[in-house]
Amino acid sequence: MIKSELATISIVASLLLAHGGKVLRISKVVSRAVAAAGVGVALAASATIPAQAATYEPDNFYVCSYYGCGYGATEGTLTWYDRTVNAKGYVGDYRYLSNITVIFEAYQGSVKVGTPQTRTANNESSLGEIRDFNLTLGDTDLSGGVDRVKVTLCNDYQTANQVCAPVKNYYRS
């Protein structure tokens, strides 16, 4: 790109000399052309920088209720970005025992980032048997970002009868 702009400068200078242009005029043309070339190089360099956050390989998740998948489950995809994670999927309550809640917790190493995000389904209430979610986990200001998400599925969440399936951890690759 620089070679083509320098060639243009050379051609303009030659034309001015051939048509009786003054040296002062040539220096103004050359200085303007060099300044324009610098802007062009700067624009070309900035055009190679990606405008969006980098994404990593997404992870699919599936967790069954403590009582088994026939009682309730959650399923979806974790899409990893530089600093946050998007959890998209559903939670389902399939039996008339209780409600079922999925809990997402974001971590950087062993440090919890932000507050846990939850979604509850209950086939005996207006929440319904299947409940979709699309959640952002993490902190957009956290350098290094989230590198682990803990997914927990509980029946009767935050009650005396709470029973949770084994925790599943998913890591940014």
N, C-alpha and C positions, 0 to 999 in steps of 0.2 A: 504494500500500500504506500509506503514512504517513497519508493522508487518512482511510482507513477506521479505523485505530487511534485517531486523534484524535477521530473521530466516536463511537467506542465510549467513550472517556474522557468526552466531553461527555454522553453518554446516562447513564452511571453516575453522574456528578456531579449531573445533573438529578434522577435517581431518588432519590438520597440526600437532596437538599434537599427534594424533595416529600414524603418520608417522615420528615422531622425529623432527618435525619442531622447530625452535628456537623461543623464545619469541619475539625477535626483528622482525623476519619475520612476526609473527602473528600481531604485532602492525601495521606494514606497510599495511598488507592486510586489517586489520580492518579500518584503517584510510582512505584507498582508497575506501573501500566499503561504509563507512559512507559518504564520499564526493559524491560518485555516487548516494547514496540514496537521499542526499540533492538535487542534480540536478534533479533526478526523481520526487521528491516531487514538486520542483519548476516548472518543465514542466507540471506535472499533474494539478497544480493550474492554470497555465496560459492557459491550454487547456479549462478551463471552462469559460473563458472570451470571449464573442461574438466578432467576428472579424468585423462585419458590423454595421453600424449605425442603431439604433432602428427606426422602422417605427410605425406610428400611423394609426388609422382607416382612410382609404381614404374617400374623399368626392366627390360626383358627383355634377357637376354644370350644370345649364341650364339657359341662360338669353336670352330673346327675345328683338328685336329691339323696340325702343320707339313707332314705328308705328304698331307693332305686329309681331308675329313669322313668318308670311308669307312674311315679308319684309327682315328679317335677324335674325340670332340667333348664339349663341355660345354654345357649349356643350363639356363636357369632365370630367376629373377626376383630383382632387388634391391629390397627394400622399405626406404625411407629413413625414419628417425625423427630426432628432434632431435639426438641424439648418436651413434647407432649405425645400422648397416645390417644387415638380415637377407638372407643369400644362401641361396636355396632352389632346388634343382634336382637334376641328376644329372651324372655324368661317365661316359663310355662308352669302352671299349677294344674295337675291332671286328676287329683283326687279330692274328696270332700273331707280331708283331715284338717287342713290348716292353710295359711297363706304360705307363699314361698318368695324369698328375697335373694337377689344376687347382690353381692357387695364387691366393688372394685376399689383396690387401694394401689396407688402409684408410689414407687420407691426410686431413689437414687442410691444405689448400694443398700445399706441397711436403714437409711433415713427415709421416713414417710414424707411424701410430697403432697401438699394440699389436704383436703378433707376427702374421706371415702365417699363414693357415689353409689347410690342404691336404686334398685327398681324392684317393685313388688308386684306379683300377680296373685289373684285370688279368685278362683272360679265360683265362689259363693258371694261375691260382692260386685260392685260396679267396676272394679279394677279389671275384671275379666280373667279368663283362663290363660290367655296369651297376652303378653305386654312387650311391645317393641321398645328399644332404647337406641340412642345415638349420643354418646357421652364423650366429652373431652376430659382427659385426666392429665394432671401435671401442672406445671407453672411455666408460662411462656418467657418468664424472666430468669429461669434457672439455667445457668451455664452448665453444659453437659447433659442436661435433661434427664428424663425418666429412663431407666434401664430395666425396670422390672414392674410387672403388674401382678398383684395377688387377687385371685378370683375365689370367692367363697359363696356357697349356696346354702341358705338356711331355711328351715321350716320354722314357723312361729318366731321370726326374728325379733329380738329385743323383748321377749316375754319369758316367763318362768319355764315354759315348755320348749324353748329354743333348742333345736338340734341341727347341727351343721355337718355337711359332707366334708371329707378331707379337702384342705386347701390346695389349690393348684396355682403354681407360679409360672409366669411366662416372661421370657427374657428377650430384650432387643438383641438381634444378631448383627 
